[in-house]
């Protein structure tokens, strides 16, 4: 059956079948194993390329950063990009990343079967979104976006001691020329970027909604704090005389939680997390003399994020003073909030509402390749409900009825975006 004769539901069913086929091909008993730059990832890309050749008669083109592109040319070079990524974390799920890629493929199949093609439609399968092997996420998209600093990743190695430049070379990518992908991206007359992904959180399930409209990706402030006091014997040092670094860190962590609660509002949640705590000398009979603790704060509003960080700094100073310890901060990473395009958000709302009856809005706490595209083109994302909010594990799932509706919404959004772009 030609794609042009398929209903949106029939197209969504085909995507689901291919998702299950890919899972069978690239998963084991522990989950998906499509880790970027490795053999199973290459196997998934070969499988994908064969489908592109079979169904579209097209060739997959690889840019300088290892990102794969498929193009359906139109009467105009005005281009809509539909995106995803095939790589997974080790022992990952059957939907993360590849849901977007295979839904994008279906959008291209439907468009290729149309007689009139007023604009150009492109699919991109980003390389190494997860950063699972070398610890640096968004590698391919940040190279294309121009934000990647090559020397910052040159020395990265995996757990087996393989160097990132060697892994790239094995996949036909030269570390020193991968930023050419930015010029390659800028040559595209991109008018819109669309991406479908699972939510990776519990909000849509809590709302009992299959599909959400994403407002943007959170900005992130990520730091390490070190509280330094004095190690002492736990049996002989009176509590009022202690300089307990862990208690300062614990006091700080509780304040961080309150900061997150303070700025969370319906429809505008923020998150604050202390995920790493390292205590020295870390023995049962010693008062902790040093404690390192991490903080990860995220918000969609840049002003809110700045206030959260300022309050965290004040809380840390207070905890240090009250526990008679010193304090040092070290910035780990920061990225500004990336709000999505208002016009595309409106189109996305229309598509989601037409398919599902409602269009809840929500921000994305996790980062996505789309964040790297915001400075360069209008962007929007669609989220599918995540069962129990789980992702990056073999239990990751979306109820099939919800999955089908979300894929339909993405396909309808693509059609609406094509029409809006053609109309100028």
VOPAGU-2260 file (C-alpha; in pm, 1 decimal, decimal comma):
REM VOPAGU-2260
SITE   aa  ch    i         X         Y         Z
SITE  UNK   A    0       0,0       0,0       0,0
SITE  UNK   A    1     141,9     338,4     -94,6
SITE  UNK   A    2     207,4     575,6     192,8
SITE  UNK   A    3     -29,3     834,9      44,0
SITE  UNK   A    4    -314,2     583,9      85,3
SITE  UNK   A    5    -238,1     516,5     449,6
SITE  UNK   A    6    -440,3     679,5     724,3
SITE  UNK   A    7    -251,9     839,2    1009,0
SITE  UNK   A    8    -341,7     538,8    1224,0
SITE  UNK   A    9    -209,2     294,2     964,9
SITE  UNK   A   10     111,8     493,8     940,1
SITE  UNK   A   11     148,3     492,9    1319,2
SITE  UNK   A   12      97,6     116,5    1326,5
SITE  UNK   A   13     378,7      75,0    1074,5
SITE  UNK   A   14     611,3     283,2    1292,5
SITE  UNK   A   15     527,7      66,5    1594,2
SITE  UNK   A   16     600,0    -251,4    1396,5
SITE  UNK   A   17     938,4    -113,6    1292,5
SITE  UNK   A   18    1017,1      -5,7    1648,0
SITE  UNK   A   19     956,1    -361,7    1762,9
SITE  UNK   A   20    1166,5    -495,7    1477,3
SITE  UNK   A   21    1454,1    -267,4    1573,4
SITE  UNK   A   22    1423,4    -368,5    1938,8
SITE  UNK   A   23    1442,0    -735,2    1843,8
SITE  UNK   A   24    1747,4    -669,5    1626,3
SITE  UNK   A   25    1945,9    -458,8    1875,4
SITE  UNK   A   26    1837,6    -563,2    2226,7
SITE  UNK   A   27    1921,8    -847,2    2463,0
SITE  UNK   A   28    1762,9    -965,4    2786,7
SITE  UNK   A   29    1885,1    -649,0    2959,6
SITE  UNK   A   30    1744,9    -398,9    2707,8
SITE  UNK   A   31    1859,0    -196,1    2406,8
SITE  UNK   A   32    2233,8    -196,3    2332,4
SITE  UNK   A   33    2263,2      66,4    2056,0
SITE  UNK   A   34    2546,8     257,5    2224,3
SITE  UNK   A   35    2686,6     521,2    1988,8
SITE  UNK   A   36    3000,1     445,0    1786,9
SITE  UNK   A   37    2970,5      71,2    1861,9
SITE  UNK   A   38    2886,9    -229,0    1642,6
SITE  UNK   A   39    2519,4    -265,5    1743,2
SITE  UNK   A   40    2460,3     104,2    1676,9
SITE  UNK   A   41    2617,0      61,8    1332,6
SITE  UNK   A   42    2393,1    -241,9    1280,7
SITE  UNK   A   43    2085,4     -30,4    1359,0
SITE  UNK   A   44    2197,8     237,6    1114,3
SITE  UNK   A   45    2257,8     -21,2     839,8
SITE  UNK   A   46    1908,6    -159,2     901,1
SITE  UNK   A   47    1765,4     192,2     881,6
SITE  UNK   A   48    1956,0     270,9     560,5
SITE  UNK   A   49    1815,9     -40,3     394,3
SITE  UNK   A   50    1460,3      71,4     474,6
SITE  UNK   A   51    1532,1     419,1     335,9
SITE  UNK   A   52    1667,9     267,9      15,3
SITE  UNK   A   53    1377,7      22,6     -14,3
SITE  UNK   A   54    1091,9     260,7      60,7
SITE  UNK   A   55    1223,0     594,1     -64,6
SITE  UNK   A   56    1485,0     499,9    -319,9
SITE  UNK   A   57    1700,1     749,5    -134,6
SITE  UNK   A   58    2048,8     743,4       8,4
SITE  UNK   A   59    2146,7     822,3     364,9
SITE  UNK   A   60    2408,0    1099,1     370,1
SITE  UNK   A   61    2645,9    1140,9     663,2
SITE  UNK   A   62    2777,5    1482,0     766,1
SITE  UNK   A   63    3119,2    1558,7     915,0
SITE  UNK   A   64    3002,7    1480,7    1269,1
SITE  UNK   A   65    2851,0    1142,4    1186,9
SITE  UNK   A   66    2489,7    1260,8    1175,6
SITE  UNK   A   67    2279,3    1081,5     912,4
SITE  UNK   A   68    2047,3    1276,0     680,9
SITE  UNK   A   69    1773,1    1174,9     438,4
SITE  UNK   A   70    1620,8    1431,0     199,8
SITE  UNK   A   71    1295,7    1450,5       4,2
SITE  UNK   A   72    1353,4    1749,9    -226,8
SITE  UNK   A   73    1069,2    1991,8    -291,8
SITE  UNK   A   74     991,7    2276,3    -526,8
SITE  UNK   A   75    1150,1    2512,1    -273,5
SITE  UNK   A   76    1467,1    2473,9     -66,9
SITE  UNK   A   77    1271,5    2593,9     236,7
SITE  UNK   A   78    1327,6    2294,7     463,1
SITE  UNK   A   79    1152,6    2123,8     749,7
SITE  UNK   A   80    1371,6    1891,0     958,1
SITE  UNK   A   81    1219,5    1597,4    1146,9
SITE  UNK   A   82    1460,2    1444,1    1395,2
SITE  UNK   A   83    1552,4    1162,9    1629,7
SITE  UNK   A   84    1848,1     948,2    1732,3
SITE  UNK   A   85    1904,9     574,8    1703,1
SITE  UNK   A   86    2165,8     544,4    1978,5
SITE  UNK   A   87    2064,0     424,7    2323,4
SITE  UNK   A   88    2212,9     393,0    2667,9
SITE  UNK   A   89    2335,0      45,0    2767,1
SITE  UNK   A   90    2040,1    -168,6    2878,7
SITE  UNK   A   91    1807,9     101,8    2750,8
SITE  UNK   A   92    1448,5     104,9    2633,8
SITE  UNK   A   93    1280,2      36,3    2300,8
SITE  UNK   A   94    1154,8     393,5    2242,7
SITE  UNK   A   95    1411,6     648,9    2358,5
SITE  UNK   A   96    1544,5     828,5    2051,7
SITE  UNK   A   97    1443,3     576,7    1790,4
SITE  UNK   A   98    1074,7     668,7    1828,9
SITE  UNK   A   99    1161,8    1006,7    1681,0
SITE  UNK   A  100    1378,0     863,3    1403,6
SITE  UNK   A  101    1126,3     606,6    1283,1
SITE  UNK   A  102     835,6     849,4    1308,7
SITE  UNK   A  103    1040,1    1093,3    1100,9
SITE  UNK   A  104    1096,3     819,6     843,6
SITE  UNK   A  105     721,6     767,1     818,7
SITE  UNK   A  106     672,3    1141,2     770,4
SITE  UNK   A  107     915,6    1124,6     477,6
SITE  UNK   A  108     739,8     822,3     328,7
SITE  UNK   A  109     406,5     999,4     340,2
SITE  UNK   A  110     554,0    1311,9     183,3
SITE  UNK   A  111     740,6    1120,3     -87,3
SITE  UNK   A  112     411,3     966,0    -200,5
SITE  UNK   A  113     250,0    1306,9    -251,5
SITE  UNK   A  114     228,9    1447,3    -602,7
SITE  UNK   A  115     295,1    1806,3    -492,5
SITE  UNK   A  116     600,8    1877,2    -279,0
SITE  UNK   A  117     613,3    2252,3    -215,4
SITE  UNK   A  118     904,1    2241,7      33,2
SITE  UNK   A  119    1199,3    2018,2     116,3
SITE  UNK   A  120    1165,0    1763,9     396,2
SITE  UNK   A  121    1470,9    1626,5     575,4
SITE  UNK   A  122    1522,4    1360,5     838,3
SITE  UNK   A  123    1822,0    1370,4    1070,6
SITE  UNK   A  124    1940,4    1083,2    1289,3
SITE  UNK   A  125    2175,8    1251,7    1534,0
SITE  UNK   A  126    2495,1    1075,5    1640,2
SITE  UNK   A  127    2560,5    1012,7    2010,3
SITE  UNK   A  128    2274,8    1198,3    2172,5
SITE  UNK   A  129    2309,0     992,5    2489,4
SITE  UNK   A  130    2679,9    1032,8    2564,1
SITE  UNK   A  131    2660,8     689,9    2725,9
SITE  UNK   A  132    3003,5     564,7    2622,5
SITE  UNK   A  133    3226,0     870,9    2665,5
SITE  UNK   A  134    3018,6    1088,1    2900,8
SITE  UNK   A  135    2949,6    1376,8    2662,0
SITE  UNK   A  136    2589,8    1405,5    2544,2
SITE  UNK   A  137    2460,1    1572,4    2225,1
SITE  UNK   A  138    2788,5    1517,8    2040,7
SITE  UNK   A  139    2655,1    1516,3    1683,8
SITE  UNK   A  140    2398,1    1791,0    1730,6
SITE  UNK   A  141    2635,8    2019,4    1921,0
SITE  UNK   A  142    2892,3    1981,9    1642,0
SITE  UNK   A  143    2624,5    2073,6    1389,1
SITE  UNK   A  144    2505,9    2356,6    1612,8
SITE  UNK   A  145    2860,4    2487,6    1646,3
SITE  UNK   A  146    2874,9    2477,8    2026,3
SITE  UNK   A  147    3101,8    2173,2    2059,4
SITE  UNK   A  148    3452,7    2250,5    2184,7
SITE  UNK   A  149    3664,6    1979,3    2025,5
SITE  UNK   A  150    3953,2    2003,9    2268,6
SITE  UNK   A  151    3717,0    1942,7    2560,9
SITE  UNK   A  152    3631,2    1595,6    2429,6
SITE  UNK   A  153    3965,7    1501,2    2275,3
SITE  UNK   A  154    4089,9    1321,0    2586,5
SITE  UNK   A  155    3770,6    1129,3    2668,5
SITE  UNK   A  156    3798,8     750,6    2703,1
SITE  UNK   A  157    3544,5     476,3    2762,5
SITE  UNK   A  158    3560,1     213,2    3037,1
SITE  UNK   A  159    3771,6     -12,6    2818,3
SITE  UNK   A  160    4026,8     263,8    2764,1
SITE  UNK   A  161    3928,9     336,8    2404,0
SITE  UNK   A  162    3986,8     700,2    2314,2
SITE  UNK   A  163    3700,5     898,8    2165,0
SITE  UNK   A  164    3902,9    1008,5    1857,7
SITE  UNK   A  165    3974,1     641,2    1783,1
SITE  UNK   A  166    3607,0     544,5    1818,7
SITE  UNK   A  167    3508,9     831,0    1588,8
SITE  UNK   A  168    3768,5     725,6    1333,7
SITE  UNK   A  169    3630,3     371,6    1338,5
SITE  UNK   A  170    3299,2     526,0    1229,5
SITE  UNK   A  171    3446,5     748,1     958,9
SITE  UNK   A  172    3448,4    1069,1    1165,1
SITE  UNK   A  173    3757,2    1285,8    1211,5
SITE  UNK   A  174    3751,2    1470,7    1543,7
SITE  UNK   A  175    3946,7    1764,2    1402,3
SITE  UNK   A  176    3705,9    1822,9    1112,9
SITE  UNK   A  177    3372,4    1734,1    1274,3
SITE  UNK   A  178    3286,4    2102,3    1329,8
SITE  UNK   A  179    3247,9    2128,3     951,9
SITE  UNK   A  180    2902,7    1989,2    1027,9
SITE  UNK   A  181    2807,7    2337,7    1145,1
SITE  UNK   A  182    2868,9    2490,7     803,1
SITE  UNK   A  183    2682,6    2195,9     649,8
SITE  UNK   A  184    2383,4    2265,2     874,5
SITE  UNK   A  185    2387,1    2638,4     797,5
SITE  UNK   A  186    2362,4    2564,3     425,2
SITE  UNK   A  187    2017,2    2419,7     491,7
SITE  UNK   A  188    1739,5    2677,0     458,2
SITE  UNK   A  189    1574,7    2542,8     771,3
SITE  UNK   A  190    1231,8    2684,5     851,5
SITE  UNK   A  191    1126,1    2437,4    1120,9
SITE  UNK   A  192    1261,1    2153,9    1334,1
SITE  UNK   A  193    1025,2    1890,0    1474,6
SITE  UNK   A  194    1114,8    1609,5    1714,1
SITE  UNK   A  195     911,2    1337,7    1881,5
SITE  UNK   A  196    1040,2    1180,9    2202,8
SITE  UNK   A  197     910,8    1000,0    2505,8
SITE  UNK   A  198     862,3    1225,2    2806,9
SITE  UNK   A  199    1099,4    1027,4    3033,9
SITE  UNK   A  200     899,1    1151,1    3329,8
SITE  UNK   A  201     561,5    1094,0    3501,3
SITE  UNK   A  202     368,3    1414,2    3423,1
SITE  UNK   A  203     161,3    1299,4    3123,6
SITE  UNK   A  204      73,8     971,5    3292,5
SITE  UNK   A  205     -32,0    1161,3    3603,6
SITE  UNK   A  206    -253,2    1379,9    3382,5
SITE  UNK   A  207    -382,1    1068,2    3201,8
SITE  UNK   A  208    -287,2    1226,7    2869,0
SITE  UNK   A  209    -113,8    1041,7    2584,6
SITE  UNK   A  210      68,0    1336,5    2428,6
SITE  UNK   A  211     220,3    1666,5    2534,2
SITE  UNK   A  212     338,8    1985,5    2366,7
SITE  UNK   A  213     689,2    2076,7    2480,4
SITE  UNK   A  214     755,8    2441,8    2563,7
SITE  UNK   A  215    1134,0    2415,8    2565,6
SITE  UNK   A  216    1426,3    2254,5    2743,3
SITE  UNK   A  217    1530,6    2357,3    3091,5
SITE  UNK   A  218    1835,8    2566,7    3154,7
SITE  UNK   A  219    2083,2    2393,0    3383,0
SITE  UNK   A  220    2316,6    2508,7    3660,6
SITE  UNK   A  221    2540,1    2222,3    3774,5
SITE  UNK   A  222    2805,4    2268,6    4043,3
SITE  UNK   A  223    3013,3    2081,3    4301,0
SITE  UNK   A  224    3044,4    2222,9    4652,1
SITE  UNK   A  225    3313,6    2119,3    4898,6
SITE  UNK   A  226    3254,5    2177,6    5270,3
SITE  UNK   A  227    3576,2    2146,1    5471,1
SITE  UNK   A  228    3578,9    2110,3    5849,0
SITE  UNK   A  229    3797,0    1893,0    6068,8
SITE  UNK   A  230    3801,8    1515,0    6097,9
SITE  UNK   A  231    3786,3    1401,4    6461,5
SITE  UNK   A  232    3714,3    1093,7    6669,2
SITE  UNK   A  233    3341,1    1028,1    6689,6
SITE  UNK   A  234    3360,6     900,1    7044,2
SITE  UNK   A  235    3559,2    1175,3    7208,5
SITE  UNK   A  236    3457,6    1496,9    7029,7
SITE  UNK   A  237    3156,9    1674,1    7185,0
SITE  UNK   A  238    2891,2    1766,4    6928,6
SITE  UNK   A  239    2904,0    2143,8    6997,7
SITE  UNK   A  240    3279,8    2140,0    6931,8
SITE  UNK   A  241    3265,4    1953,3    6601,9
SITE  UNK   A  242    3333,4    2098,4    6256,8
SITE  UNK   A  243    3122,1    1839,6    6075,0
SITE  UNK   A  244    3140,6    1889,6    5698,2
SITE  UNK   A  245    2869,7    1636,2    5625,9
SITE  UNK   A  246    2614,6    1810,2    5847,0
SITE  UNK   A  247    2678,0    2132,6    5655,6
SITE  UNK   A  248    2622,4    1949,3    5327,1
SITE  UNK   A  249    2308,6    1781,3    5461,4
SITE  UNK   A  250    2168,1    2114,8    5578,1
SITE  UNK   A  251    2242,7    2257,5    5234,9
SITE  UNK   A  252    2071,0    1964,8    5056,9
SITE  UNK   A  253    1751,8    2015,1    5257,0
SITE  UNK   A  254    1753,2    2384,5    5167,4
SITE  UNK   A  255    1800,6    2297,2    4800,3
SITE  UNK   A  256    1486,4    2087,1    4815,0
SITE  UNK   A  257    1294,0    2380,4    4963,6
SITE  UNK   A  258    1420,1    2607,7    4686,2
SITE  UNK   A  259    1282,6    2366,5    4427,5
SITE  UNK   A  260     946,9    2349,5    4603,5
SITE  UNK   A  261     934,3    2728,2    4637,5
SITE  UNK   A  262     965,9    2793,5    4264,0
SITE  UNK   A  263     754,1    2501,8    4141,7
SITE  UNK   A  264     411,2    2610,6    4027,3
SITE  UNK   A  265     136,8    2440,9    3825,0
SITE  UNK   A  266     254,6    2448,8    3464,5
SITE  UNK   A  267     596,1    2590,4    3558,7
SITE  UNK   A  268     782,5    2331,5    3760,8
SITE  UNK   A  269    1153,4    2346,8    3835,9
SITE  UNK   A  270    1386,5    2079,2    3973,7
SITE  UNK   A  271    1677,3    2084,7    4218,1
SITE  UNK   A  272    1886,8    1777,5    4291,9
SITE  UNK   A  273    2184,8    1684,8    4506,3
SITE  UNK   A  274    2290,7    1362,6    4339,3
SITE  UNK   A  275    2649,1    1308,3    4455,9
SITE  UNK   A  276    2778,1    1310,6    4813,3
SITE  UNK   A  277    3137,3    1212,6    4900,4
SITE  UNK   A  278    3246,6    1211,3    5263,6
SITE  UNK   A  279    3602,0    1191,0    5398,1
SITE  UNK   A  280    3746,6    1008,1    5582,7
SITE  UNK   A  281    3429,6     798,1    5540,6
SITE  UNK   A  282    3470,4     570,8    5843,1
SITE  UNK   A  283    3212,5     500,0    6109,3
SITE  UNK   A  284    3426,7     627,2    6396,0
SITE  UNK   A  285    3520,5     966,1    6249,3
SITE  UNK   A  286    3346,6    1302,1    6227,4
SITE  UNK   A  287    3350,0    1390,9    5855,1
SITE  UNK   A  288    3621,9    1645,7    5789,0
SITE  UNK   A  289    3534,8    1700,9    5423,6
SITE  UNK   A  290    3219,3    1658,9    5219,9
SITE  UNK   A  291    3171,4    1710,7    4849,3
SITE  UNK   A  292    2813,3    1749,2    4725,5
SITE  UNK   A  293    2668,9    1820,7    4382,0
SITE  UNK   A  294    2381,6    2046,0    4288,6
SITE  UNK   A  295    2181,5    2032,1    3966,3
SITE  UNK   A  296    1918,1    2304,8    3921,3
SITE  UNK   A  297    1691,2    2328,7    3617,2
SITE  UNK   A  298    1423,9    2574,1    3506,2
SITE  UNK   A  299    1269,5    2695,3    3182,3
SITE  UNK   A  300    1278,9    3060,4    3289,7
SITE  UNK   A  301    1630,0    3211,7    3297,0
SITE  UNK   A  302    1534,7    3460,8    3568,5
SITE  UNK   A  303    1395,1    3188,5    3793,1
SITE  UNK   A  304    1706,5    2977,4    3738,2
SITE  UNK   A  305    1929,3    3269,7    3839,0
SITE  UNK   A  306    1726,7    3327,3    4157,5
SITE  UNK   A  307    1742,2    2957,7    4242,8
SITE  UNK   A  308    2120,0    2959,5    4209,3
SITE  UNK   A  309    2154,5    3275,8    4418,3
SITE  UNK   A  310    1942,0    3123,0    4694,8
SITE  UNK   A  311    2144,8    2801,5    4681,6
SITE  UNK   A  312    2464,9    3001,3    4725,4
SITE  UNK   A  313    2316,6    3184,8    5024,0
SITE  UNK   A  314    2199,7    2855,6    5175,9
SITE  UNK   A  315    2545,9    2706,4    5134,1
SITE  UNK   A  316    2712,1    3004,0    5304,5
SITE  UNK   A  317    2464,7    2980,3    5591,6
SITE  UNK   A  318    2524,2    2605,5    5633,1
SITE  UNK   A  319    2901,1    2655,1    5631,1
SITE  UNK   A  320    2884,3    2931,7    5893,0
SITE  UNK   A  321    2647,3    2746,3    6126,4
SITE  UNK   A  322    2863,1    2432,9    6116,2
SITE  UNK   A  323    3196,0    2617,5    6143,4
SITE  UNK   A  324    3332,3    2486,0    5811,9
SITE  UNK   A  325    3466,5    2646,6    5495,0
SITE  UNK   A  326    3307,4    2630,9    5151,6
SITE  UNK   A  327    3432,2    2614,0    4791,4
SITE  UNK   A  328    3227,0    2607,1    4468,8
SITE  UNK   A  329    3326,1    2452,9    4135,4
SITE  UNK   A  330    3111,9    2498,1    3823,8
SITE  UNK   A  331    3056,7    2173,5    3635,1
SITE  UNK   A  332    2832,0    2284,4    3351,7
SITE  UNK   A  333    2570,5    2540,3    3260,2
SITE  UNK   A  334    2333,9    2590,0    2968,7
SITE  UNK   A  335    2074,1    2859,0    2920,0
SITE  UNK   A  336    1704,5    2768,5    2891,5
SITE  UNK   A  337    1600,8    2698,3    2534,8
SITE  UNK   A  338    1234,9    2800,7    2484,7
SITE  UNK   A  339    1074,8    2670,7    2167,0
SITE  UNK   A  340     914,1    2869,5    1886,3
SITE  UNK   A  341     568,6    3015,2    1970,7
SITE  UNK   A  342     425,7    2962,8    1620,9
SITE  UNK   A  343     539,0    2599,7    1609,2
SITE  UNK   A  344     405,2    2545,8    1960,6
SITE  UNK   A  345      67,1    2669,9    1836,9
SITE  UNK   A  346      76,8    2436,5    1534,7
SITE  UNK   A  347     179,0    2152,3    1763,3
SITE  UNK   A  348    -110,2    2224,6    1997,5
SITE  UNK   A  349    -352,5    2216,9    1705,4
SITE  UNK   A  350    -218,1    1883,2    1581,8
SITE  UNK   A  351    -214,0    1720,0    1924,6
SITE  UNK   A  352    -562,7    1845,4    2008,4
SITE  UNK   A  353    -705,4    1722,5    1677,3
SITE  UNK   A  354    -569,2    1375,3    1738,9
SITE  UNK   A  355    -608,9    1334,7    2116,5
SITE  UNK   A  356    -870,1    1593,0    2218,5
SITE  UNK   A  357    -633,3    1786,5    2445,7
SITE  UNK   A  358    -287,3    1941,5    2428,8
SITE  UNK   A  359    -118,1    1977,9    2768,2
SITE  UNK   A  360     194,7    2192,5    2770,9
SITE  UNK   A  361     505,3    2095,4    2964,4
SITE  UNK   A  362     876,0    2174,2    2969,0
SITE  UNK   A  363    1151,7    1918,8    2917,4
SITE  UNK   A  364    1381,7    1861,4    3211,8
SITE  UNK   A  365    1612,1    1629,8    3016,3
SITE  UNK   A  366    1810,9    1788,7    2737,4
SITE  UNK   A  367    1760,0    1685,8    2375,0
SITE  UNK   A  368    1931,0    1748,6    2042,7
SITE  UNK   A  369    1659,8    2004,9    1977,7
SITE  UNK   A  370    1821,4    2233,9    2237,6
SITE  UNK   A  371    2125,1    2264,8    2009,0
SITE  UNK   A  372    1901,2    2368,6    1719,0
SITE  UNK   A  373    1711,3    2648,0    1896,7
SITE  UNK   A  374    1970,7    2916,9    1813,6
SITE  UNK   A  375    1953,4    2827,6    1444,8
SITE  UNK   A  376    1588,6    2762,6    1354,2
SITE  UNK   A  377    1232,5    2744,7    1492,4
SITE  UNK   A  378    1194,3    2429,5    1706,6
SITE  UNK   A  379     920,2    2233,3    1877,2
SITE  UNK   A  380     895,5    1888,8    2034,5
SITE  UNK   A  381     614,1    1642,5    2097,4
SITE  UNK   A  382     621,2    1413,2    2401,6
SITE  UNK   A  383     466,5    1068,8    2434,4
SITE  UNK   A  384     356,8     948,5    2776,1
SITE  UNK   A  385     614,3     737,6    2959,5
SITE  UNK   A  386     470,9     450,0    3160,4
SITE  UNK   A  387     559,2     503,7    3529,1
SITE  UNK   A  388     788,0     782,7    3411,9
SITE  UNK   A  389    1061,4     529,4    3338,9
SITE  UNK   A  390    1334,5     566,4    3076,0
SITE  UNK   A  391    1695,0     456,6    3022,1
SITE  UNK   A  392    1597,0     106,4    3134,1
SITE  UNK   A  393    1445,3    -203,9    2976,5
SITE  UNK   A  394    1114,7    -131,8    3153,6
SITE  UNK   A  395    1071,9     185,6    2946,2
SITE  UNK   A  396     733,9     178,7    2770,6
SITE  UNK   A  397     437,1     374,4    2642,2
SITE  UNK   A  398      92,5     210,8    2622,7
SITE  UNK   A  399      40,7     125,8    2257,1
SITE  UNK   A  400    -283,3     324,4    2227,5
SITE  UNK   A  401    -101,1     633,9    2354,5
SITE  UNK   A  402     200,2     564,6    2136,6
SITE  UNK   A  403     -18,4     539,8    1828,1
SITE  UNK   A  404    -191,8     870,5    1900,1
SITE  UNK   A  405     136,7    1050,9    1960,5
SITE  UNK   A  406     287,7     927,0    1634,6
SITE  UNK   A  407     -27,9    1039,5    1454,7
SITE  UNK   A  408       9,7    1382,6    1615,8
SITE  UNK   A  409     370,5    1412,6    1495,2
SITE  UNK   A  410     271,7    1315,5    1141,5
SITE  UNK   A  411     -14,3    1566,1    1143,5
SITE  UNK   A  412     216,0    1833,6    1284,1
SITE  UNK   A  413     457,0    1767,6     996,8
SITE  UNK   A  414     177,5    1812,7     743,8
SITE  UNK   A  415      62,2    2134,4     910,8
SITE  UNK   A  416     415,9    2268,5     919,5
SITE  UNK   A  417     466,7    2189,3     551,8
SITE  UNK   A  418     148,6    2375,4     465,6
SITE  UNK   A  419     235,7    2674,5     682,3
SITE  UNK   A  420     588,7    2692,0     539,1
SITE  UNK   A  421     461,7    2665,3     181,3
SITE  UNK   A  422     212,9    2942,8     247,0
SITE  UNK   A  423     497,4    3166,9     362,8
